[in-house]
Amino acid sequence: MRSLSLALLPLLLAACGSGVVEPDEADPRLSTSVVPAADWERVQRDDFSFQVPPGFQKLDLQPIDSDAATWATGSSSLHYDYGWYTGPWSAEETIDGHRVRDVTRQRVRIGGRTAELVAFRYGAVQVVRAWWGAVDSSHGQAEDLLVRIETDDPALRELLLASIYSVRFP
């Protein structure tokens, strides 16, 4: 019986998936019940799209080596970075002099692809970071997508999380 159990173990592990969950199964720190409404701005790029809540203004920034932009209102922001040097999260010791704490990580299927979501806090700021690797590899090197939200307002955090979940790929 034991050898049968050991023989079935790889099949069971394969059936359980690769640790990727659907949005409705995501950890509460990484999920939202907000759905973008018709008045949200749609940002359309060649390889992806997402939506931004009303009241956020696009900042005039000049990215150096990637396609990037930031929308902000008060101290809350939504930022995307799409390029060759956009990478997955690594445990930063501090941000702006504050130690990162309360880290939650999970792989979630968003827009039909696997995203690595990481939520953490520094000071009073809550951050959620979503990273999709190898969105486009047609230029000889993989271009990754990062969408990052930062806020100290719990209500805006829910709206901004909905922006992350609105990411779509063609």
Backbone hydrogen bonds in HBPLUS format (Angstrom, degrees):
<---DONOR---> <-ACCEPTOR-->    atom                        ^
c    i                          cat <-CA-CA->   ^        H-A-AA   ^      H-
h    n   atom  resd res      DA  || num        DHA   H-A  angle D-A-AA Bond
n    s   type  num  typ     dist DA aas  dist angle  dist       angle   num
A0005-SER N   A0001-MET O   2.99 MM   4  6.33 155.5  2.05 151.2 157.8     1
A0006-LEU N   A0002-ARG O   2.96 MM   4  6.26 159.2  2.00 151.4 156.7     2
A0007-ALA N   A0003-SER O   2.94 MM   4  6.06 146.8  2.06 137.8 147.1     3
A0008-LEU N   A0004-LEU O   3.00 MM   4  6.21 141.2  2.16 143.4 153.2     4
A0009-LEU N   A0005-SER O   3.08 MM   4  6.20 126.0  2.38 141.1 154.6     5
A0012-LEU N   A0008-LEU O   2.99 MM   4  6.28 155.4  2.05 155.6 163.5     6
A0013-LEU N   A0009-LEU O   2.92 MM   4  6.17 164.4  1.94 160.4 164.2     7
A0014-ALA N   A0010-PRO O   2.99 MM   4  6.11 156.9  2.05 143.4 149.6     8
A0015-ALA N   A0011-LEU O   2.99 MM   4  6.16 151.1  2.07 143.0 150.7     9
A0016-CYS N   A0012-LEU O   3.10 MM   4  6.34 134.0  2.33 141.7 153.4    10
A0016-CYS N   A0013-LEU O   3.22 MM   3  5.17 133.3  2.45  94.0 106.3    11
A0017-GLY N   A0014-ALA O   3.25 MM   3  5.55 160.3  2.30 106.3 112.2    12
A0021-VAL N   A0107-ARG O   2.93 MM  86  6.35 164.4  1.95 147.1 148.5    13
A0109-ARG N   A0021-VAL O   2.84 MM  88  6.14 158.2  1.88 162.2 167.7    14
A0025-GLU N   A0022-GLU O   2.86 MM   3  5.36 159.1  1.90 121.3 128.4    15
A0026-ALA N   A0023-PRO O   3.22 MM   3  5.25 166.3  2.24 106.6 110.6    16
A0030-LEU N   A0027-ASP O   2.74 MM   3  5.27 155.9  1.80 120.8 129.4    17
A0040-TRP N   A0037-ALA O   3.16 MM   3  5.74 165.9  2.18 121.7 123.1    18
A0041-GLU N   A0052-VAL O   2.92 MM  11  5.07 137.6  2.10 159.9 154.6    19
A0052-VAL N   A0041-GLU O   2.77 MM  11  5.07 153.6  1.84 144.5 153.7    20
A0043-VAL N   A0050-PHE O   2.76 MM   7  5.38 173.9  1.77 169.9 171.7    21
A0050-PHE N   A0043-VAL O   3.02 MM   7  5.38 147.5  2.13 142.8 152.7    22
A0045-ARG N   A0048-PHE O   2.85 MM   3  5.34 158.8  1.90 164.6 171.2    23
A0049-SER N   A0168-ARG O   2.89 MM 119  5.26 138.8  2.06 144.7 151.8    24
A0168-ARG N   A0049-SER O   2.88 MM 119  5.26 151.3  1.96 142.9 148.5    25
A0057-GLN N   A0072-ALA O   2.97 MM  15  5.43 170.4  1.98 145.0 142.0    26
A0072-ALA N   A0057-GLN O   2.91 MM  15  5.43 155.1  1.98 140.1 143.6    27
A0059-LEU N   A0070-THR O   2.82 MM  11  5.66 170.6  1.83 160.3 162.5    28
A0067-ASP N   A0082-TYR O   2.93 MM  15  5.05 166.3  1.95 154.2 150.0    29
A0082-TYR N   A0067-ASP O   2.74 MM  15  5.05 154.5  1.81 149.6 158.3    30
A0069-ALA N   A0080-TYR O   3.12 MM  11  5.67 150.5  2.21 144.7 150.5    31
A0080-TYR N   A0069-ALA O   2.99 MM  11  5.67 161.0  2.02 161.5 167.4    32
A0071-TRP N   A0078-LEU O   2.81 MM   7  5.22 160.7  1.85 155.9 162.7    33
A0078-LEU N   A0071-TRP O   2.83 MM   7  5.22 155.3  1.89 155.4 160.4    34
A0073-THR N   A0076-SER O   3.01 MM   3  5.47 156.5  2.07 149.7 154.5    35
A0076-SER N   A0073-THR O   2.98 MM   3  5.47 160.0  2.02 141.7 141.7    36
A0077-SER N   A0150-GLU O   2.84 MM  73  5.33 155.8  1.90 151.8 158.5    37
A0150-GLU N   A0077-SER O   3.01 MM  73  5.33 154.7  2.07 146.8 149.6    38
A0079-HIS N   A0148-ARG O   2.85 MM  69  5.20 156.3  1.90 153.4 160.8    39
A0148-ARG N   A0079-HIS O   2.79 MM  69  5.20 163.7  1.81 155.0 160.8    40
A0081-ASP N   A0146-LEU O   2.90 MM  65  5.18 149.1  1.99 145.9 152.6    41
A0146-LEU N   A0081-ASP O   2.89 MM  65  5.18 150.0  1.98 147.0 156.5    42
A0083-GLY N   A0144-ASP O   3.02 MM  61  5.52 147.9  2.13 152.7 158.4    43
A0144-ASP N   A0083-GLY O   2.94 MM  61  5.52 156.5  1.99 145.5 138.0    44
A0092-GLU N   A0090-SER O   2.74 MM   2  5.92  98.8  2.40 121.3 108.5    45
A0095-ILE N   A0098-HIS O   2.74 MM   3  5.20 148.8  1.83 144.6 152.6    46
A0098-HIS N   A0095-ILE O   2.84 MM   3  5.20 166.9  1.86 120.1 124.1    47
A0101-ARG N   A0121-ARG O   2.91 MM  20  5.34 156.4  1.96 150.9 157.3    48
A0121-ARG N   A0101-ARG O   2.95 MM  20  5.34 161.3  1.99 153.6 156.7    49
A0104-THR N   A0119-ALA O   2.85 MM  15  5.12 152.6  1.92 148.9 154.7    50
A0119-ALA N   A0104-THR O   2.81 MM  15  5.12 159.3  1.85 150.0 157.1    51
A0106-GLN N   A0117-LEU O   2.94 MM  11  5.37 152.7  2.02 152.3 156.4    52
A0117-LEU N   A0106-GLN O   2.80 MM  11  5.37 165.0  1.82 168.6 166.4    53
A0108-VAL N   A0115-ALA O   2.87 MM   7  5.34 154.8  1.93 154.7 160.6    54
A0115-ALA N   A0108-VAL O   2.81 MM   7  5.34 166.7  1.83 148.6 153.2    55
A0110-ILE N   A0113-ARG O   2.82 MM   3  5.53 152.6  1.89 172.7 165.4    56
A0113-ARG N   A0110-ILE O   3.19 MM   3  5.53 167.2  2.21 112.4 116.2    57
A0116-GLU N   A0131-TRP O   2.90 MM  15  5.18 163.5  1.93 145.0 148.0    58
A0131-TRP N   A0116-GLU O   3.06 MM  15  5.18 146.7  2.18 127.4 137.6    59
A0118-VAL N   A0129-ARG O   2.89 MM  11  5.19 147.1  2.00 145.5 155.8    60
A0129-ARG N   A0118-VAL O   2.82 MM  11  5.19 157.4  1.87 147.6 155.3    61
A0120-PHE N   A0127-VAL O   2.98 MM   7  5.39 154.6  2.04 145.6 151.6    62
A0127-VAL N   A0120-PHE O   2.84 MM   7  5.39 163.7  1.86 173.7 171.5    63
A0122-TYR N   A0125-VAL O   3.00 MM   3  5.41 154.5  2.07 148.3 156.3    64
A0125-VAL N   A0122-TYR O   2.99 MM   3  5.41 147.0  2.10 138.6 136.5    65
A0126-GLN N   A0151-THR O   2.72 MM  25  5.41 177.5  1.72 156.4 156.5    66
A0151-THR N   A0126-GLN O   2.98 MM  25  5.41 153.3  2.05 149.4 157.9    67
A0128-VAL N   A0149-ILE O   3.12 MM  21  5.38 153.6  2.19 137.1 143.6    68
A0149-ILE N   A0128-VAL O   2.86 MM  21  5.38 165.7  1.88 159.1 164.1    69
A0130-ALA N   A0147-VAL O   2.81 MM  17  5.22 167.2  1.83 156.4 160.8    70
A0147-VAL N   A0130-ALA O   2.86 MM  17  5.22 159.9  1.90 152.7 159.2    71
A0132-TRP N   A0145-LEU O   2.82 MM  13  5.15 162.8  1.85 153.7 159.7    72
A0145-LEU N   A0132-TRP O   2.92 MM  13  5.15 164.8  1.94 154.0 158.3    73
A0135-VAL N   A0143-GLU O   2.84 MM   8  5.79 132.8  2.06 148.9 159.2    74
A0136-ASP N   A0143-GLU O   3.40 MM   7  5.28 156.3  2.46 136.4 142.2    75
A0143-GLU N   A0136-ASP O   2.79 MM   7  5.28 153.1  1.86 149.7 159.0    76
A0140-GLY N   A0137-SER O   3.37 MM   3  5.83 155.2  2.43 120.0 119.0    77
A0157-ARG N   A0153-ASP O   2.93 MM   4  6.18 144.4  2.06 151.8 163.3    78
A0158-GLU N   A0154-PRO O   3.31 MM   4  6.61 150.8  2.40 143.5 148.0    79
A0159-LEU N   A0155-ALA O   3.37 MM   4  6.77 156.6  2.43 143.2 148.8    80
A0160-LEU N   A0156-LEU O   2.83 MM   4  6.02 167.1  1.84 156.1 159.6    81
A0161-LEU N   A0157-ARG O   2.85 MM   4  6.00 152.5  1.93 148.1 155.6    82
A0162-ALA N   A0158-GLU O   3.16 MM   4  6.39 146.4  2.28 138.4 146.8    83
A0162-ALA N   A0159-LEU O   3.08 MM   3  5.14 120.1  2.45  94.4 109.4    84
A0163-SER N   A0159-LEU O   3.23 MM   4  6.71 135.4  2.45 137.9 149.8    85
A0163-SER N   A0160-LEU O   3.00 MM   3  5.00 127.2  2.28  94.4 108.6    86
A0164-ILE N   A0160-LEU O   3.25 MM   4  6.74 148.6  2.35 144.5 151.7    87
A0164-ILE N   A0161-LEU O   3.06 MM   3  5.09 115.8  2.49  95.3 110.3    88
A0165-TYR N   A0161-LEU O   3.02 MM   4  6.41 160.5  2.06 151.8 156.9    89
A0166-SER N   A0162-ALA O   2.96 MM   4  6.07 114.8  2.40 133.4 149.4    90
A0166-SER N   A0163-SER O   3.13 MM   3  4.99 144.7  2.26  94.6 105.3    91
A0167-VAL N   A0164-ILE O   3.25 MM   3  5.76 169.5  2.26 115.4 118.4    92
